[in-house]
Each structure stands twice: as C-alpha cells, then as structure tokens.
C-alpha cells in the first residue's frame, strides 16, 4: 500500500509499505479520506513521543475491509470514521473496533472531516462545559475544526451569545457562518469586549490568552482547556480565587479518553455523527490535498492559512 512516513529528517515521504493486519478487537479500513488536525503539527514538531519513522494521521474515513478476533464479521463493508493514534495517511489503516464509528449516510469527504474535532467539540459543549440555555460563550480558534463545530453545538444548546476569536482577518467571515454572533481577530482580544464576561470559555490557546480568559469569566463560569497552541508554559491559577466566584477550570483530553474511556468517547462521537447525518451540524471541509501533499497540508494548518476542516484524499 501507499503511505506517508514522517522520518528522522523531519520530512514526510510517500512510500510503499505492507498492508497492516487487524489484531484482536481491531478493524482494517480502506481509507477514502484522512483528516488533518493540530495533532499532526505537534507530531511534526516533536511534541509527541512517537518513534520515527512512523505513519502520521490520527483520523480516517473509509470502508472496513477486514476484522480481527472479537469483532463481528458483519462489520466488513461498513462505512466508518476511525479515531486512531496514527497511520491515517495510508491506503489501509487498522483501528480499535470501538472507535470505528458508523458513518452510514454521511458522504466520504464529510466523513473525512469528522475526525477528532467533532466529538471534541460535542464533549466540550455538552459534557465538559455543560452549556445551558442563556449562557454567554467565548470560543477561541473559532475558524478551526473544533471552533467551527463548537459554535454550532453551542447555538443548538441554547447559548444566548456566542463570540469567536480567530487568528487573522481572513478567518472572520468563514467563522460567522457557524453560529457566532460576533467574531474578533485575536489582536483585538480582550480590549474589544469592554467589560463583558462569559459563562463558558473554550481555550485551546494557553499562555497570556489563558490569563486573559480567567479575567473574562463570569461568576459560576467555566473555562474548558483543551490545548496549548500558543505556549506550553504553565500558568498559575488560584483555586481560592476561583472558589470565591464559584468558577471552574476544566480540561478535556480526547486522546486520553480514547485510552481510558473509549466507550464514552465512542458514545459522544456517535451522538455527534447523528447530528451530522441529519444535517443539524455542518462540517466545513474547506480544502482537500492529495496523499503526496500531506507535508503542505500540515504546514498550511500550522501557519493559519486554512479554516474549517482540511482533508487528504487517499482512495
């Protein structure tokens, strides 16, 4: 099979490899589309302890072509989205059967964009921050894969006001179509908000932005942290200060959930998939690359040249 390998030279190479064979509890999937996500950037930059050479790609959509022991043979032929820990940029990938989510009724390109971002956005809104009717919600990276979906999920949950923050002016208009009442470029945050406070803030940025978010939190508000795009430097938060205002700082780690509570993650993914299938939520696939262009796709994401969701066409 053809696959893209990230080697010790920090470059991506298209090569031939043997087809993988599913082990116990696994399925093998013939990949149609693979999603590009920020985990690819972190892997490229050495933030994940993955031995090289290895095949990157953490989400893939396609058809189950074989199953391992313990997986029903009737799943062969099923159209699925797989949440995986690598191997997606290849013609065949193996995945845990529990995290191969039924994607019947969803077109392959859209399924390729579903990936980790959709259940992550679903859980951030519904499970972690628990957005309620009337809440005021602030979402950073609003034009990204998670942000585009989180805005829609927040609107469906009854949020009264949803404000998005994006990295550059070119991302403002694309973000407006995903449930946001207002979209700010990051260099205008937080000054453009005046004294406004929020009940829920989604923060994948970190660093100085995280400190600014704490100052924008309303009494009984919740900050949900799920990344460190700007900086891995830790910040200090006073639990006593949070307690006095009834505030909470929560975290969400979908990769950890896939290892420790895969059934719960699969349940959230299935619920989110149903909303995509019936048209309630739209996945904004804005760019499609070929398998030979994985390196460019990841660089474009890292440099903020894309918005919404980016996919690689494999099959």
C-alpha positions as CSV (number, residue, x, y, z in Angstrom):
1,X,0.0,0.0,0.0
2,X,1.0,3.7,-0.4
3,X,1.6,5.5,2.9
4,X,3.2,8.8,4.1
5,X,6.0,8.4,6.5
6,X,7.4,11.1,8.9
7,X,11.1,10.2,9.1
8,X,14.0,11.3,11.3
9,X,14.8,14.1,8.9
10,X,11.5,15.8,9.9
11,X,10.2,15.4,6.4
12,X,7.2,13.5,5.0
13,X,7.9,10.8,2.4
14,X,5.4,8.9,0.2
15,X,6.4,5.3,0.2
16,X,5.2,1.7,-0.2
17,X,4.5,-0.4,2.8
18,X,2.9,-3.8,3.6
19,X,-0.8,-3.7,4.3
20,X,-1.5,-3.8,8.1
21,X,-3.4,-6.8,9.6
22,X,-6.0,-6.1,12.3
23,X,-5.3,-7.6,15.7
24,X,-7.8,-8.6,18.4
25,X,-10.6,-6.0,18.7
26,X,-9.4,-4.2,15.6
27,X,-10.7,-3.5,12.2
28,X,-8.8,-2.7,8.9
29,X,-10.1,0.2,6.9
30,X,-9.6,1.1,3.3
31,X,-9.1,4.8,3.6
32,X,-11.1,7.2,1.5
33,X,-10.2,10.5,3.2
34,X,-8.0,11.3,6.2
35,X,-8.5,14.4,8.3
36,X,-5.7,16.9,9.0
37,X,-5.6,18.2,12.6
38,X,-3.3,20.0,15.0
39,X,-2.0,16.8,16.4
40,X,-0.2,16.4,13.1
41,X,1.6,19.7,13.7
42,X,2.6,18.6,17.3
43,X,3.8,15.3,15.9
44,X,5.8,17.0,13.2
45,X,7.4,19.4,15.8
46,X,8.3,16.5,18.2
47,X,5.9,17.2,20.9
48,X,4.5,13.6,20.8
49,X,6.9,10.8,21.9
50,X,6.4,8.8,18.6
51,X,9.3,6.8,17.3
52,X,10.4,7.6,13.8
53,X,9.9,6.7,11.1
54,X,6.1,6.4,11.5
55,X,2.9,6.9,9.5
56,X,1.1,10.0,10.9
57,X,-2.6,10.8,10.5
58,X,-4.9,10.5,13.5
59,X,-8.3,10.2,11.8
60,X,-9.5,8.4,8.8
61,X,-12.8,7.6,7.0
62,X,-13.4,4.7,4.7
63,X,-14.7,1.1,4.5
64,X,-14.0,-1.8,6.8
65,X,-12.3,-4.5,4.8
66,X,-11.2,-6.9,7.5
67,X,-11.8,-7.5,11.2
68,X,-9.7,-9.1,14.0
69,X,-10.7,-11.5,16.7
70,X,-13.6,-10.3,18.8
71,X,-15.1,-8.0,16.1
72,X,-18.3,-9.1,14.3
73,X,-17.6,-10.2,10.7
74,X,-20.8,-8.3,9.8
75,X,-18.9,-5.1,10.1
76,X,-17.0,-5.8,6.9
77,X,-18.3,-3.3,4.3
78,X,-19.4,-0.7,7.0
79,X,-18.6,2.9,6.2
80,X,-16.8,4.3,9.3
81,X,-14.8,7.2,10.8
82,X,-11.9,5.9,12.8
83,X,-10.2,7.8,15.7
84,X,-6.7,6.4,15.8
85,X,-3.3,7.1,17.3
86,X,-1.5,7.2,13.9
87,X,-1.4,5.5,10.5
88,X,-4.2,7.5,8.8
89,X,-2.2,8.8,5.8
90,X,-2.2,5.4,4.2
91,X,-4.4,3.3,1.9
92,X,-5.1,0.9,4.7
93,X,-5.2,1.6,8.4
94,X,-6.1,-0.5,11.5
95,X,-8.2,0.9,14.3
96,X,-9.9,-0.2,17.5
97,X,-13.3,-1.5,16.6
98,X,-14.9,0.5,19.4
99,X,-13.5,3.7,17.9
100,X,-14.6,3.0,14.3
101,X,-17.8,5.0,14.3
102,X,-20.6,4.1,11.9
103,X,-20.8,6.8,9.3
104,X,-23.7,5.5,7.2
105,X,-25.4,8.3,5.4
106,X,-22.5,10.7,5.5
107,X,-20.6,11.4,2.3
108,X,-16.9,10.2,2.3
109,X,-15.4,13.7,2.2
110,X,-17.5,15.0,5.1
111,X,-16.8,11.8,7.0
112,X,-13.1,12.5,6.4
113,X,-13.6,15.9,8.1
114,X,-15.4,14.4,11.1
115,X,-12.3,13.1,12.9
116,X,-11.5,14.0,16.5
117,X,-12.8,17.6,16.1
118,X,-16.5,16.7,16.1
119,X,-16.6,14.6,19.2
120,X,-14.2,17.0,20.9
121,X,-16.5,20.0,20.1
122,X,-19.5,17.9,21.2
123,X,-18.0,17.0,24.5
124,X,-16.6,20.5,25.2
125,X,-20.1,21.9,24.9
126,X,-22.2,19.2,26.3
127,X,-20.0,17.2,28.7
128,X,-17.2,19.4,30.0
129,X,-18.5,23.0,30.0
130,X,-22.2,21.9,30.0
131,X,-23.5,24.9,28.1
132,X,-27.1,25.8,29.2
133,X,-29.9,27.9,27.7
134,X,-29.0,31.6,28.0
135,X,-25.2,31.1,28.5
136,X,-22.7,33.5,27.1
137,X,-20.0,31.6,25.4
138,X,-16.5,32.7,24.2
139,X,-14.7,30.3,21.8
140,X,-11.1,30.7,20.7
141,X,-9.8,29.4,17.4
142,X,-13.3,29.9,16.2
143,X,-12.4,29.3,12.5
144,X,-10.6,26.0,13.2
145,X,-12.0,22.5,13.0
146,X,-13.2,22.4,16.7
147,X,-14.2,26.0,16.7
148,X,-16.5,25.7,13.7
149,X,-18.4,22.9,15.3
150,X,-18.4,24.2,18.9
151,X,-20.1,27.3,17.7
152,X,-22.9,25.2,16.1
153,X,-23.2,22.9,19.2
154,X,-23.4,26.0,21.5
155,X,-26.1,27.5,19.4
156,X,-28.1,24.3,19.4
157,X,-27.7,24.1,23.2
158,X,-29.4,27.5,23.5
159,X,-26.5,29.8,24.2
160,X,-27.7,33.4,24.2
161,X,-24.5,35.0,22.9
162,X,-21.5,33.3,21.2
163,X,-18.3,35.2,20.5
164,X,-15.5,33.7,18.5
165,X,-11.8,34.7,18.4
166,X,-9.8,34.0,15.2
167,X,-6.1,34.3,14.3
168,X,-6.4,36.7,11.3
169,X,-8.8,38.9,9.4
170,X,-9.3,36.4,6.6
171,X,-10.9,33.9,9.1
172,X,-13.6,36.3,10.3
173,X,-16.2,35.8,7.6
174,X,-15.8,32.0,7.5
175,X,-16.3,31.8,11.2
176,X,-19.5,33.9,11.1
177,X,-21.4,31.1,9.4
178,X,-21.1,28.7,12.4
179,X,-23.5,30.3,15.0
180,X,-21.3,33.1,16.1
181,X,-22.9,36.5,17.0
182,X,-19.6,38.3,16.9
183,X,-16.1,37.3,15.7
184,X,-12.9,39.1,16.8
185,X,-9.4,38.9,15.4
186,X,-7.0,37.9,18.2
187,X,-5.1,41.2,18.4
188,X,-8.4,42.8,19.4
189,X,-8.9,40.4,22.3
190,X,-9.8,41.2,25.0
191,X,-10.0,45.0,24.6
192,X,-12.9,44.9,22.1
193,X,-15.1,43.2,24.6
194,X,-15.2,46.0,27.1
195,X,-16.3,44.7,30.4
196,X,-18.2,41.7,29.0
197,X,-18.0,38.4,31.0
198,X,-18.8,34.9,29.8
199,X,-20.3,31.8,31.4
200,X,-18.3,29.4,29.2
201,X,-14.9,29.9,27.6
202,X,-13.2,27.3,25.4
203,X,-9.5,27.8,25.4
204,X,-7.0,25.8,23.2
205,X,-4.5,28.7,23.2
206,X,-2.8,28.9,26.6
207,X,-0.2,31.4,27.8
208,X,-1.3,35.0,28.1
209,X,-4.6,34.3,26.4
210,X,-5.5,31.8,29.2
211,X,-4.7,34.5,31.8
212,X,-6.9,37.0,30.0
213,X,-9.7,34.4,29.8
214,X,-9.7,34.0,33.6
215,X,-10.3,37.7,33.9
216,X,-13.3,37.4,31.5
217,X,-15.0,34.7,33.4
218,X,-18.5,35.4,34.9
219,X,-19.4,34.2,38.4
220,X,-20.1,30.5,38.2
221,X,-18.4,30.4,34.8
222,X,-16.4,27.5,33.4
223,X,-13.2,27.6,31.3
224,X,-12.6,24.4,29.3
225,X,-9.0,24.0,28.4
226,X,-8.1,21.5,25.6
227,X,-4.8,22.6,24.0
228,X,-1.8,24.9,24.1
229,X,-1.4,26.3,20.6
230,X,0.4,29.5,21.7
231,X,2.6,28.2,24.5
232,X,3.3,25.1,26.7
233,X,4.4,27.3,29.5
234,X,2.3,26.7,32.6
235,X,0.2,29.4,34.3
236,X,-0.7,29.6,37.9
237,X,-4.3,29.7,38.9
238,X,-5.5,30.3,42.5
239,X,-8.2,27.8,43.5
240,X,-9.2,30.2,46.3
241,X,-9.9,32.9,43.8
242,X,-12.0,30.5,41.6
243,X,-13.9,29.4,44.7
244,X,-14.8,32.9,45.8
245,X,-16.5,33.4,42.4
246,X,-17.9,29.8,42.1
247,X,-15.8,29.4,38.9
248,X,-14.3,26.2,37.4
249,X,-11.3,25.5,35.3
250,X,-11.8,22.2,33.5
251,X,-9.7,20.2,31.0
252,X,-10.6,17.9,28.1
253,X,-8.2,15.3,26.6
254,X,-9.8,13.2,23.9
255,X,-6.6,11.2,23.3
256,X,-6.6,10.2,26.9
257,X,-10.3,9.4,26.7
258,X,-9.7,7.0,23.8
259,X,-7.3,5.0,26.1
260,X,-9.2,5.2,29.4
261,X,-12.9,5.5,28.4
262,X,-13.1,4.6,24.8
263,X,-16.8,3.6,25.1
264,X,-17.7,7.0,26.4
265,X,-15.8,8.7,23.6
266,X,-17.4,6.5,21.1
267,X,-20.9,7.3,22.5
268,X,-20.2,11.1,22.1
269,X,-18.9,10.5,18.6
270,X,-22.0,8.5,17.7
271,X,-24.3,11.2,19.0
272,X,-22.3,13.9,17.1
273,X,-22.4,11.7,14.0
274,X,-26.2,11.5,14.1
275,X,-26.4,15.3,14.1
276,X,-24.1,15.5,11.1
277,X,-26.0,12.8,9.3
278,X,-29.4,14.6,9.7
279,X,-28.0,18.0,8.7
280,X,-28.2,19.6,12.2
281,X,-24.5,20.3,12.2
282,X,-22.3,21.1,9.2
283,X,-18.7,20.1,8.9
284,X,-16.9,22.7,6.9
285,X,-14.4,20.9,4.7
286,X,-12.6,23.8,3.0
287,X,-9.5,22.2,1.5
288,X,-8.6,18.9,0.1
289,X,-5.0,17.7,-0.6
290,X,-3.5,14.6,-2.2
291,X,-1.6,12.0,-0.4
292,X,1.7,13.3,-1.8
293,X,0.9,16.8,-0.4
294,X,0.5,15.9,3.3
295,X,3.5,18.0,4.3
296,X,2.0,21.0,2.7
297,X,-1.4,20.4,4.2
298,X,0.1,20.2,7.7
299,X,2.2,23.4,7.1
300,X,-0.8,25.3,5.9
301,X,-2.7,24.4,9.0
302,X,0.2,25.3,11.3
303,X,0.6,28.7,9.6
304,X,-3.1,29.6,9.8
305,X,-3.6,29.5,6.0
306,X,-6.7,27.3,6.4
307,X,-10.0,27.5,8.2
308,X,-12.7,24.9,8.9
309,X,-11.6,21.4,8.3
310,X,-8.8,20.1,5.9
311,X,-8.8,16.6,4.5
312,X,-6.4,14.5,2.5
313,X,-7.9,12.3,-0.3
314,X,-6.4,8.9,-0.1
315,X,-8.7,6.5,-2.1
